[in-house]
């Protein structure tokens, strides 16, 4: 009996030593064939927001094979896997997004998407034009590594596979906010949440991270101006909502340029749609505007909304029109993506240990937005989000087709880099030796 116990103990020790002897680079390379295969499969079969049934099934099936405790159907198609390590330690949540975009792919790949779907009543191409296929595949690769080292792993990991990061369809709820609302952390309270994103402005081999505000908040708004219809030949007999709306668009540009202290943080107010009228010689009853507000500061965010609403109402009144405002509207609202400074310093050290200090850069602030912050806010814990270069070496990353472009291209070298980077950050946070 003693010999059997001794043999078992020696086998366990040998396994532990085998893992300890492997670098994070070697561990990432060991799952790279699977990560690459998953990425290509998901890329070839993209699904729009809240419609990720095939991807969710693939993820859930793989996690179950690896021995994770799996929950499905969170926020429609979200999947969560939890693995408890064999040693005491903290709890860490890692997040990947799964949805694609209504974009027709223009990249010549053997696994290029040929998928079409319906979006806003139109038939559209569907493409992983933002790289979420790589995020899902890399997180599955990490799931495989964690499962192999379960006995020696301190603490617990939660892997969150999120739907609808690109925005919920009209009339639906979705995304990170809904996952939190539906209790993603009901039975698992993490001590931190990590996420990452492949990006075209960085070359493969480089990762970027920034403490503090790294990505902007985003708030969509809608404005409906009500006038009074009349013939275009006698505009004085009506109230022109087009002219009123035009004044609103022009005046709103002064909110950022004249009302905000942009020495503090940048801000953006952009009008994206202007719809009014049906014929050249008719003044219509209504004109509709919509746009987006981007900020890195909650005070500035509130100031823009207050100023825009006041400006809209006063301009409408001055023209004899009335106005309905949704500022913000429910179309898209994301908080500032804030990387907690102390935790960011720890993650940056991990990234430098994994990849070399020369391959870790200070990420520029990005006025794009993400719903990732809902997870840190929902769990009331610090979070860190970093960026993984996707543009091939030797190619000008600044000029590369951007995320969301039909020509967006991910060099698959990014898969090994992202997997290793997140693995190192995770193991260091958990206290793995």
N, C-alpha and C positions, 0 to 999 in steps of 0.2 A: 504493500500500500504506500509506504514511504517513498519507494522508488518511483511509483506512478506520479505521486504529488511532486516529487523533485523534477521528473521529466516534464510535467506540465508547467511548472514554474520556470524551468529553463527555456521551454518553448516560448512562453509569454515574454521572457526577458529578451530572447533572440529577436522576436517580432518587434519589440520596443526599440532594441538597438538598431534594427534594420531601418526603422522609420527615422530614428534620430540621426543615422548616418546619411540620410538622403537630404539634399538641399531642397528648398522650395522650388528651385528651377527643375530639379530632377523629378519631383513629384508632379509639377505641372506638365512636364513633358510626358510623363507616364500616362496621363489621361488625354493627351492632345489628339490622338486618333479618334477617340469617342467624341470629344468636344467639336472637332472639325466635322465629323459625320452628322452630329446633331444640328450644328449650325447650318450646314448645306441643306439638310432635310427641311428645317424650319424656314429657311430662306426661300426654298422652292414652293412652300405651301403657306404663304403668309395669310393672316386673318386680321380683319379690322377690329377696332375697339369694341369690347363687350361681345365679340363673336369668336373668341379664341378657343373654340371647343377642341379642335384637333391638337393644338399645341398644349392645352391644359391636360388632355388625356396622356399625351406623350410624357409630359413632366411627371404626372401622378404615377404613371406606370413605372417609370424609372426609379422614382423615390421609394416606391413600395418594394421594388426588387432589392434596393440597397438597405432596407430595414428601417426606414424612417416612419415615424408616426405622421400620417398624411391627412390633411383636411382639404376638401375640394368645395367648389361652389361658393366661395366667398367673393362677394361683389360680382356675381354672375359666374365668372370662369376662373377666379383666382385660386391658386393652389399654394398650400403651405406645408412644408415638411419640417419636423423637429427631430433632432438626434441628441440623445443624452450621452455625454462622454463617460468614460470609466473613472474619471477623477473629479474631485470637486473643483469648481471654478465659476467664473462669471457666465452670464448669458448674453449671446450676441445674435442679432438679426441681420441677415444679408438680403438685399432685394434686387431682383431683376424684373424688367418689364417685358411683356410678350407680344404686344400688338404692333401691327403694321400700319401703313398709310395708304390713302387712296391716290396712289402714284403709279404710273405705268413705267416699268423698269426699262432703262436704255443702256444697261451694262451687259456686255457680251460675256456671259458666264454659262458653263454647261448646266448649272443649277439655277439659272435665272428664273424669276417668277413669270408664269404665263397666266396667273390667276386673275379673274375679273370678279367683281361683286357689285352690289348696289349701294350707293352712297348718296344721300339727299335726293333720292328719286332718280338717280342717273347710274348707268352702267360705267364702272371705272376699273382701271387696272389697280392691282394691289401689290405693294412692294415693301420690303423691309428697308425703307429709305432712310431710317434713322439708326439702324444697327441693333434693334432689340433682339433680333435673332442671335447675335453674338452674346448679348447679355444673358439670355436664357441658357445658351449652350455652355457658357463659362460657369454659370452657377451650378448647372448639372455636373460639370467636371469637378467643381469643389465638393459637391455632395458625394461624389465617388471617393474622393480623397479622404474626406472626413469619416466616411463609413469604414474605409480600410483601417484607419487609425483609431477607431472608436474606443478601444480599451485604454489607450494612452491619452485620449483627448480630455483636457480639463473642461469642465463646465458643460454648457449646452449651446447648440446652434439652431436657429430658426432660419429656414430658407423661404423667402417670400417671392412667389412668382405672380406678378401683378398684371391684371388686364387694364386696358383703357388709359394708359399714361398719356396717349396723344389727345385725349379728350373724349368725354362721354358723348354718345350720339344725342341729337336733340330729343328732349322729352324723357331721357333716361338718367339715372345716377350711375356712377362708375368710378373706377380708378382707386388711388390710394385713400382718398377721403372716405369712400364707401367701404373699403376693406377695414379701416379703423372703426367706422360706424357699426359695422357688422361683427365686430369683436375679434379682429385678427390677433390681438394681444390678450384675449380673455383668459387664456390658460398659460400664457407665457409672457412674462414681463422682462424684456431685454434690458441690459445695462447700457447698450449702445446699438446704433443702427448704421450699417455701412452700405454704400452703393457706388456704382461706377458707370461710366458712359464712354463708348468709343466716339471719337470726334475726328473730323477731317483736318482741322488746323494744326494738328500735331502729327509728326511722322512716327511710324512704328518704332517701338523701343523707348519712346518717351512717354512719361505720364506727367500730368499736371495736377496740382492741388493748391487750394487757396483757403486760408483761414478767414472767418467772417463771411460776409455776403459774397457768395460765389456765383449764384444765378439770381436773376431778378424775380420779384413777384410778378404775377400777371393777372390783370383784371379786365375782362371784356366789358364793354358798355354798349347800350342801345339807346338811341334817342329818336323819338317820333314827333315830328313837327306837324301840327294841324293848322291848316289855313282855310281858305274858302275858294272853291273852284270858280273860275271865270274864263272867258275867251282871252286868248293871248293878245288880241287887239285892244282890249279894254282892261288892262291889269288893275286899274284903280277901282274896278267894281268887285274885286276879290281881295284876298290876302295870300300873298305868294309864299308858300312854304319852301320853295327851292331857294329863293333869295335869302330867306331867313336861315335856312340850313347852311348856305354858303358862308354867311356871316359867322355862324357858329364855328365852322371848320377853321376859318381864318383867325378868329379871335382866340380860339383854344390854343393856338401855337404860342401865345404869350404866357401861358401858364408856366411852362418850363423856362422860357427865355427871360421872363420878367418877374415871376412870383416865387421861384424856388432858388434856394442857395445851392447852386450846382457845384460850388467848391466842396460841398459836403459829400454828395453822392450824385451820380448821373440819374436821369429819369427820361422817360419817353412817353409821349402821347401821340398815338397814330390812329388816323381814321382809315378804315379798310374798305368800307362800303358807303355808297351814296346813291340811294334809289328813290326816284320820284318822277311821276309823270308817265304818260303813255303816248303823247303826240306833241309835235313841235309847236302847235298853236293853241294849246290848252294849258292854263295854269291849274295844277292838280290840287286836290284837297290835302294830301299828305306827302311828306318826304321822310324817309327813314335813313338814319346814319348808324353805323356801328364802328367800333374800334377797340384798341387795347391800350392799357396803361401799364408801364413797366417801371419798377422802382427797386431800390436796395435798402430803403429805409421806411419803417412803418409810419413815421410821422409825415414824411413826404408823400407817402401813399395816400394817407387820409387827407392831406392838404389838397392834392390833385383832385380827388373825388369831390370834395367840398367846393373847390373853385369851379370845376367843370359844371357841376349842377347849378350853382349860382349864375354862372355866365350864360348857360343855356336858357334858364328861366327868364333872365332879364332881357336877353336879346329877343326872345320870342315875344315877350310883353311889349317891347319897344316897337315891334312890327305888327302888333295886333293879333299875333298868333298864339296858340296854346301849345303846350309840349308835355309829352310823357317821357320820363327818364327812368332807365334802369342802370344805375351807376353804383356798384357794378351789377352786371347781369349775371344770370346763372350759367351762361355759356362756358366760361372758363375763369376760374379763380384759383390761383396757386400762391402760397406764401413765399417770402424770400427764402432761398435755399442758403441756410446759414450753417457753416462749418464751425462747430465749437472750437475755439482756438487751442485749448490745452489738448483735447483729443486729436485735433488736426496735427499738432506737433508730434504726437506719438505715432500717428499713421504715416506722416511724412518720413519719420525715422525708419519705419518698417519698409516703406517703398524704396528708400535709399539703400537699405541693407539688402533688399532683394535685387534691385536693378543697377545699383551704383548711383552715387550722388549726382554724377553728371547727366543722368537720364531722368532726373526728377526736377521739374521746373515749377515756377510760380505761375499758376493758371491765371489768365486774364479774367476780369469780371465779364460775365456773359449775360447779355440782356434777354436771351432766351430764358424760358422758365421750365420748371419741373414740378410734378406733384409729390416727389420724394419727401419733401419736408413734413408732409402730413404724418409720416410714420414716427419721426422723432417727437413731433408735437403730441401725437396721439398717445405715445408711451411716456411722454414727459422725460425723455432722456436725450443726451447729446447724440449728434449724428455727424457723419463725415461722408462726403461724396467727392470722388476724384475722376479725372479724365484720362483716357487711354488713347494714344495716337493710333490712327487707322490708315494714314496715307503712306504709300510705299517710300522707302528710303530713296533718296535721289530725286524725288518729285517735290516740287514746290508746294508745301502743305497749305500755304496761304491761298494759292490759286486753285487748289483741288476742289472739285464739286462738293458743296456743303451737305451736311445732314439735311434730309428732306428733298434733296435733288433727285430726279430720276436717274442721274448718273453717279450718285453716291456709291463709292467703292470702298470696301474694307479689305485691306491686305490681311490675309489670315495669320500673318505673323503676330498680329495684335491679340490673337486668342491665347497664345502662350504667355505673352507679357501680362495681359489682364488677369489671367488665371493665377499666375505666380504672384503678382502684386497683391491681389485680394487675399490669397492664401497666406502670404507673409503677414499682412496687416491683421488677419483674423487670428492666426496662431499666436502672434505676439500679444494681442489683446487678451486672449484666453489664458495666457501664461504657459503655453506649451514649451517645454524644454527639450 
